[in-house]
Amino acid sequence: MPDRAPHATSTTERGSFCMACCTCGWRGPARRARSQARTDAERHLADVDAGSDPGRPLE
C-alpha cells in the first residue's frame, strides 16, 4: 500500500541473545544466533510484501 510507512529492520543484542526489530513495532524472538535473527527480519519483510503480516509485534 502506498500510504503505509516503509519497514526497516535491524538487530539488537541483549546479553548473549540477538533479536530482530522493525520500525513498525514488530519484534522477533530472542535468538542466540545472529544469522537466525537476520533471517527472522527477512521473513518479516517478505510477509509484509506478501500482505500476510499481522501487523502486531511478537512478544
C-alpha positions in Angstrom: 0.0 0.0 0.0 1.4 3.4 -0.9 0.2 5.1 2.3 2.0 2.7 4.6 5.3 3.7 6.2 8.2 1.6 4.9 9.5 -1.1 7.1 13.2 -1.0 8.2 14.6 -3.9 10.2 17.7 -4.1 12.4 19.1 -6.4 15.0 19.8 -5.6 18.6 21.8 -7.6 21.2 20.9 -8.2 24.8 23.4 -10.2 26.6 24.1 -13.4 24.7 20.8 -13.0 22.6 20.1 -11.2 19.4 16.6 -10.1 18.2 15.3 -8.6 15.0 13.2 -5.4 15.3 11.3 -3.3 12.7 10.2 0.3 12.7 6.6 -0.9 12.6 7.0 -2.2 16.2 7.4 -5.9 15.2 10.0 -7.8 17.2 11.3 -11.3 16.6 12.1 -13.9 19.2 15.4 -13.7 21.1 18.0 -15.9 19.3 21.5 -17.0 20.2 22.5 -16.9 16.5 22.7 -13.5 14.8 22.1 -15.2 11.5 18.8 -16.5 12.7 17.7 -13.1 13.9 18.6 -11.7 10.5 16.5 -14.5 8.9 13.6 -13.5 11.1 13.9 -9.9 9.8 14.0 -11.1 6.2 10.9 -13.2 6.8 9.0 -10.3 8.3 9.8 -8.1 5.3 8.7 -10.9 3.0 5.4 -11.3 4.9 4.9 -7.5 4.7 5.5 -7.6 0.9 3.1 -10.5 0.5 0.4 -8.8 2.6 0.3 -11.6 5.2 1.9 -9.6 8.0 -0.5 -9.5 11.0 0.8 -6.0 11.9 1.3 -6.9 15.6 4.6 -7.2 17.4 5.7 -10.6 18.6 6.2 -10.8 22.3 
